[in-house]
Amino acid sequence: MILNLLLSFLVGLIGANGVPHFVKGIMGQPHDVPWQKPARPHTNVIWGTVNFAIAYSLCFFVKFDRPAGYLLLVGMFVTGFALGRHWEK
């Protein structure tokens, strides 16, 4: 049960992290990745896709019931809030 909830949270964290990388990349704008600041757009498309693939792969290990779904949303919110705070500086 605890592992299921943790994995749900991670799916939300990792999946939401892929969004800004993928969007910035397809818009042709540079954006930071963990190993390069700033990274070229095609690097961000790849990194965003890798984030989506990891989140999708984790979904195979999650039984999505109501608490797991809520934690997925909490993970997305935490990532979104943290990234918003980081990039507003």
Contacts in CASP RR format, 6 or more apart in sequence:
PFRMAT RR
TARGET T0000
AUTHOR 0000-0000-0000
METHOD contacts of the structure
MODEL  1
MILNLLLSFLVGLIGANGVPHFVKGIMGQPHDVPWQKPARPHTNVIWGTV
NFAIAYSLCFFVKFDRPAGYLLLVGMFVTGFALGRHWEK
4 61 0 8 1.000
4 62 0 8 1.000
4 63 0 8 1.000
4 68 0 8 1.000
5 67 0 8 1.000
5 68 0 8 1.000
5 71 0 8 1.000
7 58 0 8 1.000
7 61 0 8 1.000
7 62 0 8 1.000
7 68 0 8 1.000
8 62 0 8 1.000
8 64 0 8 1.000
8 67 0 8 1.000
8 68 0 8 1.000
8 69 0 8 1.000
8 71 0 8 1.000
8 72 0 8 1.000
9 71 0 8 1.000
9 72 0 8 1.000
9 74 0 8 1.000
9 75 0 8 1.000
10 55 0 8 1.000
10 58 0 8 1.000
10 75 0 8 1.000
11 55 0 8 1.000
11 58 0 8 1.000
11 59 0 8 1.000
11 62 0 8 1.000
11 72 0 8 1.000
12 55 0 8 1.000
12 72 0 8 1.000
12 73 0 8 1.000
12 75 0 8 1.000
12 76 0 8 1.000
12 79 0 8 1.000
13 75 0 8 1.000
13 76 0 8 1.000
13 78 0 8 1.000
13 79 0 8 1.000
14 51 0 8 1.000
14 54 0 8 1.000
14 55 0 8 1.000
14 58 0 8 1.000
15 51 0 8 1.000
15 52 0 8 1.000
15 54 0 8 1.000
15 55 0 8 1.000
15 76 0 8 1.000
15 79 0 8 1.000
16 75 0 8 1.000
16 76 0 8 1.000
16 79 0 8 1.000
16 80 0 8 1.000
16 83 0 8 1.000
17 48 0 8 1.000
17 51 0 8 1.000
17 79 0 8 1.000
17 83 0 8 1.000
18 47 0 8 1.000
18 48 0 8 1.000
18 51 0 8 1.000
18 52 0 8 1.000
18 55 0 8 1.000
19 48 0 8 1.000
20 31 0 8 1.000
20 83 0 8 1.000
21 31 0 8 1.000
21 33 0 8 1.000
21 44 0 8 1.000
21 45 0 8 1.000
21 47 0 8 1.000
21 48 0 8 1.000
21 51 0 8 1.000
22 44 0 8 1.000
22 45 0 8 1.000
22 48 0 8 1.000
22 49 0 8 1.000
22 51 0 8 1.000
22 52 0 8 1.000
24 30 0 8 1.000
24 31 0 8 1.000
24 41 0 8 1.000
24 44 0 8 1.000
25 31 0 8 1.000
25 41 0 8 1.000
25 42 0 8 1.000
25 44 0 8 1.000
25 45 0 8 1.000
26 41 0 8 1.000
26 45 0 8 1.000
27 41 0 8 1.000
28 41 0 8 1.000
29 41 0 8 1.000
30 38 0 8 1.000
30 39 0 8 1.000
30 40 0 8 1.000
30 41 0 8 1.000
30 44 0 8 1.000
31 38 0 8 1.000
31 39 0 8 1.000
31 41 0 8 1.000
31 44 0 8 1.000
32 38 0 8 1.000
32 39 0 8 1.000
33 39 0 8 1.000
33 43 0 8 1.000
33 44 0 8 1.000
33 47 0 8 1.000
36 43 0 8 1.000
39 47 0 8 1.000
62 68 0 8 1.000
64 72 0 8 1.000
END
